[in-house]
Amino acid sequence: MSRVPILDPKAVPVQGRDAHLPEVPAQALTPEALRARFAAPPIWTPELQGDGGRFSDRSPADAAVLMPLVMREQGLQVLLTRRSAQLRSHAGQISFPGGRVEPDDGSAEAAALRETVEEIGLASSHIELIGRLPVYATVTSFQVTPVVALVRPGFELRLDAVEVAEAFEVPLAFLMDPAHHQRHRFVFEGGERHFLSMPWAPSAGLAQGQASLQEYFIWGATAAILRNFYRFLSA
């Protein structure tokens, strides 16, 4: 094993926040604007291409995740999942629906759609695929293709309790504001690791001054893919 796993990312010190970077303007976060952006993408470079190493010498495998953007009246919402605490890897972490690309899938898009149906029961009839982001390499030797999609409301989710503990939505505008992006530095004997986090606590319906009882700590590959999406929309 060449990398030390981060067992408690919340305890890793925050080195800074990126409030100096501009947020993506609201007019760029509409379904129409995103369709146009993917139809004629700018010249840009992803900021984060991988976790910087692997835990084993296992050969890389292809994987795909769906970034579902739900078209709510109040604006686009990113549909995320919290993985089951009983899973052997990445238990309890926040993630996009997705997984390994199987031989019968034929494409990253097909794999992302299949995994989304299997994990959360979101039917493809509600999903409009609009584009891809660059491949992201994880420490677990997966080459992950993020597939971006618009999702029409009116769907019903059916969670696979073995894999998914919860599904929830986060405003895309929140995630596309770097003031909410935290930088962490994890030091261990023989090296260090750096990662981003985007903690989100829903506050809708709470009285002024009342704290949310739930915080979703978005970090690791999920935060990195969202950061690359920010760079894509900001280019």
C-alpha positions in Angstrom: 0.0 0.0 0.0 1.5 3.3 -1.2 -1.1 5.7 0.3 -2.4 6.1 3.8 -6.2 6.1 3.9 -8.0 9.1 5.4 -10.4 7.6 7.9 -11.8 10.9 9.3 -11.6 13.6 6.7 -13.5 16.1 8.9 -10.6 16.0 11.4 -8.0 16.9 8.8 -7.1 20.6 9.2 -8.5 23.2 6.7 -5.7 25.0 5.1 -7.9 27.6 3.4 -11.0 28.5 1.4 -11.2 29.7 -2.1 -13.4 32.8 -1.6 -11.0 34.8 -3.8 -12.3 32.9 -6.8 -15.5 34.1 -8.5 -18.7 32.1 -8.3 -20.4 30.9 -11.5 -23.1 33.4 -12.3 -26.7 32.4 -12.0 -27.3 32.8 -15.7 -24.7 30.1 -16.4 -26.5 27.6 -14.2 -29.7 27.2 -16.1 -30.6 24.1 -18.2 -30.4 26.1 -21.4 -26.9 27.5 -20.5 -25.6 24.1 -19.6 -26.9 22.6 -22.9 -25.2 25.3 -24.8 -21.9 25.0 -22.9 -21.6 21.3 -23.6 -22.7 21.8 -27.2 -19.8 24.3 -27.8 -17.3 23.6 -25.0 -14.6 26.1 -24.3 -10.9 25.3 -24.2 -10.1 24.4 -20.7 -8.0 22.1 -18.4 -9.4 20.2 -15.5 -7.8 21.3 -12.2 -7.8 17.9 -10.6 -7.1 14.8 -12.7 -6.8 12.3 -9.9 -6.0 11.5 -6.3 -2.3 11.4 -7.0 -1.6 7.7 -6.3 -3.2 4.3 -5.8 -3.6 2.0 -2.8 -2.5 -1.1 -4.7 -1.0 -2.3 -8.0 -4.3 -3.4 -9.3 -4.8 -2.6 -13.0 -7.0 0.4 -13.6 -10.7 -0.3 -14.4 -13.2 1.9 -16.1 -16.1 3.4 -14.1 -18.7 6.0 -14.6 -20.9 8.2 -12.4 -23.9 10.3 -13.2 -24.0 13.9 -12.1 -27.8 14.4 -12.0 -28.9 18.0 -12.1 -32.6 18.2 -11.0 -34.5 21.0 -12.6 -36.3 22.5 -9.6 -38.3 25.8 -9.7 -35.7 27.3 -7.3 -32.8 26.3 -9.6 -30.7 23.3 -10.5 -30.1 20.8 -7.6 -27.3 18.2 -7.6 -28.7 14.8 -6.6 -26.1 13.0 -4.4 -26.1 9.8 -2.3 -24.7 8.8 1.1 -23.2 5.4 0.8 -24.2 2.7 3.3 -22.2 2.4 6.4 -21.9 -1.4 5.9 -20.0 -1.2 2.6 -16.4 -2.4 2.6 -15.0 0.7 0.8 -16.0 4.3 1.0 -18.6 3.5 3.6 -20.7 6.5 4.6 -19.2 8.8 2.0 -21.1 11.2 -0.2 -21.0 10.2 -3.9 -22.7 10.3 -7.3 -24.6 7.2 -8.4 -22.3 5.1 -10.5 -19.9 2.2 -10.6 -17.8 -0.1 -12.8 -18.3 -0.1 -16.5 -19.4 -3.7 -17.4 -18.6 -5.3 -20.8 -22.3 -5.2 -21.8 -22.7 -1.5 -21.1 -21.0 -0.3 -24.3 -20.3 3.2 -23.0 -19.8 5.3 -19.9 -23.2 6.8 -20.4 -24.9 3.4 -20.4 -23.0 2.3 -17.3 -23.9 5.5 -15.5 -27.6 5.1 -16.3 -27.6 1.5 -15.3 -25.9 2.1 -12.0 -28.2 5.0 -11.3 -31.3 2.8 -11.8 -29.7 0.0 -9.7 -28.6 2.3 -6.8 -31.4 4.8 -6.5 -34.2 3.8 -8.9 -34.1 7.0 -11.0 -35.6 6.0 -14.3 -33.9 7.0 -17.5 -37.1 8.5 -18.8 -36.5 11.4 -16.5 -32.9 11.9 -17.6 -31.4 14.0 -20.4 -27.7 13.4 -20.9 -25.9 16.6 -21.9 -22.2 15.8 -21.8 -19.1 14.4 -20.1 -16.3 15.7 -17.9 -12.7 14.5 -18.1 -11.8 11.1 -16.6 -10.8 11.3 -12.9 -8.4 8.6 -11.5 -9.1 7.4 -8.0 -6.8 5.8 -5.4 -8.7 2.6 -5.8 -7.6 2.3 -9.4 -10.8 3.4 -11.1 -10.8 5.6 -14.2 -14.1 7.5 -13.6 -16.0 9.2 -16.4 -18.5 11.8 -15.0 -21.6 12.0 -17.1 -23.6 15.1 -16.7 -27.4 15.0 -17.0 -30.5 17.2 -16.5 -33.3 15.4 -14.6 -37.0 16.2 -15.0 -38.9 16.4 -11.6 -41.7 14.0 -10.8 -39.5 10.9 -10.3 -39.7 8.6 -7.4 -36.5 7.1 -6.0 -36.1 3.5 -4.8 -32.8 3.2 -2.9 -30.8 0.0 -2.8 -30.4 -0.2 1.0 -27.3 -2.4 0.7 -25.4 0.4 -1.1 -27.2 3.6 -0.4 -28.3 5.0 2.9 -29.8 8.3 1.7 -30.3 10.4 -1.4 -30.4 14.2 -1.1 -30.1 17.4 -3.2 -27.7 20.3 -2.9 -28.2 23.6 -4.8 -25.8 23.7 -7.8 -25.2 27.4 -7.1 -23.8 26.5 -3.6 -21.4 24.0 -5.1 -20.3 26.4 -7.9 -19.2 29.1 -5.4 -15.6 28.5 -4.4 -16.2 30.3 -1.1 -17.6 27.0 0.0 -14.6 25.0 -1.2 -12.2 24.0 1.6 -8.6 22.9 1.1 -7.2 20.2 3.5 -3.7 18.8 4.0 -3.3 15.4 5.5 0.2 14.6 6.8 1.4 11.1 7.5 4.8 9.4 7.9 6.5 9.6 4.6 4.2 12.0 2.8 1.1 14.1 2.6 -2.2 14.2 0.8 -4.3 17.2 -0.2 -8.1 17.2 -0.9 -11.1 19.5 -1.2 -14.3 19.4 0.8 -17.6 21.2 0.3 -19.6 20.8 3.6 -23.3 21.5 3.1 -26.0 21.7 5.8 -29.6 22.2 4.6 -31.2 25.1 6.3 -34.6 25.3 4.5 -37.4 25.7 7.0 -35.1 26.4 10.0 -35.8 29.4 12.2 -33.2 32.2 12.1 -30.2 31.2 14.3 -31.2 27.6 14.4 -28.5 25.2 13.4 -29.1 22.3 11.0 -28.9 18.9 12.6 -27.4 17.3 9.5 -24.2 18.1 7.7 -23.1 16.4 4.4 -19.4 16.4 4.2 -18.7 16.3 0.4 -15.0 15.4 -0.2 -12.6 13.2 -2.1 -13.4 12.3 -5.7 -16.9 13.7 -5.5 -15.6 17.2 -4.5 -12.8 17.0 -7.1 -15.3 16.2 -9.9 -17.5 19.1 -8.8 -14.4 21.4 -8.7 -13.6 20.4 -12.3 -17.2 21.2 -13.2 -16.7 24.6 -11.7 -13.6 25.1 -13.9 -15.5 23.9 -17.0 -18.3 26.5 -16.4 -15.8 29.2 -15.5 -13.6 28.8 -18.5 
